[in-house]
Amino acid sequence: MGKGESSSRKLITKDDWMKKLNEVKVRKEDMNKLIMNFLVTEGYVDAAEKFQLESGTEPDMDLGTITDRVAVRRALQNGNVEDAIEKVNDLNPEILDMNPQLFFHLQQQRLIELIRNGKLEEALEFAQEELAPRGEENRVFLEEVERTVALLAFEDPSTSPFGEFLDISQRQKTASELNAAILTSQSHEKDPKLPSLLKMLIWAQNQLDEKASYPHITDFVNATLEDPVI
């Protein structure tokens, strides 16, 4: 950034910034709705029930449907993929019929769990019978199959270049995809609003950087404001 460009940016002190923030009024009811939206979308049914009692905020969906969805998600997060598939089919068999990519990822997760549990012969047979045919139909699927099967080539798959598949975050990723598909099938938003607002905040800060030097939020957990860079 050139000297002229830097000097043209407006400087906003922390005190002035805080005064502006304090002038913005956000209704507690709106904040409560955001919190409830996050809890029900992510499937925290116990927390949603407690929050409903404490705040009087009504959820925008039947909490009973959350219980079923959480059971599916919990089964997948525990590595019980077949149980998760059975439960989601009980909820709505069209979910997997209409989402071939999701079904592939569930089958891929079954293969991962077989490898994790040391059932290597069964894993190879499953890959050949269930995943290879899908890979022949879809190049992206084929690449995923090859990367997953590559785990079998290592004595300790978890330390291999493809060890990320065995990380718990892989289960979480697949569980989130399945959770979103269930929500969509129930005509609900698949993503909570809070993360979207956070992305919007980051975007707004980036845009404002071009015009002013002002207190940034870099610690989003504690919402700590840092002094502007002069």
N, C-alpha and C positions, 0 to 999 in steps of 0.2 A: 504494500500500500504506500503510495507516495505521500510526501509531506503535505501537499495541498489537500489531498483526499482525506488525510487523517484530521487535519485542522477543521475540515468542514463538518465533521461529525459532532453532533450535539452531546454535551456532557450532562448526565443526570446523576446527581449525588444520591447516596443511599437514603438520606433523610427525605429528599424530595420524592424519591421512588416509593418510600413507605407511606408518605402522605397520600399519594395517588392510589396506592393499594387499599388504604383504609377508607377511601371514598367509594370504593366498589362494594356494593352490598349484595351478598349472596344469601338467599333464603336457606334456612336450615332444612326445610322440607326438601329442597332441591338436592342438597348434599346427601340427605338420607336416602333419597331415591337412587342416587348414583351408587351409594354403598350397597343398597339392597339389590340393585341390578347386577353388581359385581358378584355378590354372594350367590344369587340364584343361577346366574349364567355359568359360574365356575363350579356349581354343585355343592356349596357349603350349606347343606340343608339345616343342620343343627344351629349354625351361626345365624342363618336367615330367620329361623323361628325365634331365637332369642332377641335378635335385633327388632323383629316385628313387635314383640312384647314390650321391649324397652322404649322404642321410638314411635310406635303406632303406625309405622310405614307398611303399607300393604304390598306384597310382592306382585309382580306383573304376570305371574304364572302360578299354576297349581303346584304347591309344594310336594304333593304326592307324586307328580311326574318327575320331580327332581330326585326323589328317592330311587326310582327305577333307573334313572340316568346315572346316578352315582354308583349304583351296583354294577353297572356295565363298566364304568370307568375304573372302579376299584379292582375288578377282576383283571382288567388289562394291565393296570399298574402293578399288580401282583404277579404278572406273568402268565395268568390263566387265560390265554387267548381264545381257546375253544369255548370256554365258559362265557367269555365276553360276547363272542359271535352268537352263541345260543340265546343269550339274554337280549341282544339287540334284535334278533329275529323274532323273539317273543313280543318285543315292543312294536316293531314294524318291519316285516320282512323286505319291504321295498327299499329300505335304506341302503342295504348292501347291493341289492339288484340294480339300483340306479346310480351307484357309486363304484365303478370298477377300480378306480385308483385306490379308494379306501379299502376295498376288499383285498386288493393286491398287497397293500401295506400291512393289513392284518395277517395275511398269509406269510408275508416276509417276517413279521414279528414272531409267528409260530416257529419259523425256521431258526430265528435268532435264539429263541428259548430252548430249542432242542440242542443247539450248539452250546449254549450256556450250561446246560445240564449234562454235557458230555455224551449225549446220544448221537454220536457222529454218523453211524451207519443209517440210523433212522432219519437224520437230518439230510443226508445225501439223497436218500430215496425220496424224501418229501420234496426236496428241491427239484429232482428230476421229474416227478409225477405231477406236482402242483404248480410250481413256479416257472419251470423252463418253458412249458407251452404258452404261458402268458408273456414271457419274454420274447418269444418268436413273433408275437402279434404287436408288440410295442417296444421300440428301441430303448426308451427310457427305463421301462421295466427290466429289460435285458441287462442294462448296465447295473441296475440295483441288485439283480440276482447274482451277477458275476462278482460284485464287490462283497456281497454277503457270503456267498459260497467260498470266497477266498479265505474266510476265517478258518476253514477246515484245513488249510495248508500249514497252519502254525501250531506248534506244540502248546503255546500259551496264547490263545486268540486275543485275550484282553490287552496284550502288549503289542499286538500286530498293528500295522498301518490302518487296519480296518476295525480296531478295537472300540471305536466310538459306537458301533452298533450294539455293543454289550453294555454300554453305559445306561444307567437308569433314565437319563434324559431321553433316550430313544423310546423307551416305554411311554414317557410323558408326552412326547411328540405325537406318537400314534394315538394315545388316549385323547389328546386334545383334538385331533382330527376327527375321531369318532364322536366325541362330545359335540363338536360343531355340526356334524351331519345329523345327529339326533335333534338338536335344537332347530335346525333348518326344517326338518320333517314335521316339527310341531309348530311351524310358523313363528318361531321366535328368532331374535337376533342371535347369530352364532358367536359374536364377540361382545364382551362387556364394554361399556362406554368409557370407563376410567382409562384404560390403556390408550384409547383413541384420543382422549383429551390430553394425555401426556405427550403423545406424538405431535399433537397440534401445538402444544406449548413449546416443544423443541423447535418446531418449524418456525413459529413466531419469533423466537429468540434469534434464530439464524437470519431471518429477514430483517429484524431490527438492528442487528449487528452492523448492517451496511449504512445505517443512518445515525446511530447514536452509540455512545459509550455509557453503559448503565449497569446496575447490579444484576448479575446473572444468578440463576439457580443451576448449580452444578451437582449438588447433593440432593437428588430427587427423593430420597428416602426421608430426609429431615426437612426438605424444602428450605435449605439454608441459602441466604443471599450473600454473594461475594461482592466486595467493593468493585466499582467500575475500573477498568484499565484505562489509565490516562496516557 
